[in-house]
Amino acid sequence: MVLEGSALWPVRVATLRVPRTAAVWLTAADSVVRARVHAAGRYEAATDQEQALMDRFLARTERYQTLMTEAVDRLGLYRIDAGRGQSAGELADMVIAAADAQTVVGRPPTGQ
């Protein structure tokens, strides 16, 4: 099962001791997220009001991602940069490999 959402804060996941459970965070640079939102929202063709809504959404998203990424890194949890042009299949393979390698929820094997 794959879970996604802002309620899955890293510090909560880091304390899990559930058998056969893994955690991997997918992140992307702010510029990648911004480009995706602009493309999906047709930013250039949007009204000023629509652009303002997208801008506010992006500001919240960027702040959340900064806090979340800092927490993941501080706790030594698994994180994959999903903004490097990988296909969905390539990302899935990366997530599966990261999950398979975990002996403690969310953490890579020692030395990685």
Buried (B, 14 or more C-beta within 10 A) or exposed (E): EEEEEEEEEBEEBBEEEEEEBBBBBBBBBBEBBBBEBBEEBEBEEBEEEEBEEBEEEBEEBBEEBEEBBEBBEEBBBBBBBBBEEBEEEEBEEBBEEBBEBBEBBBBBEEEE
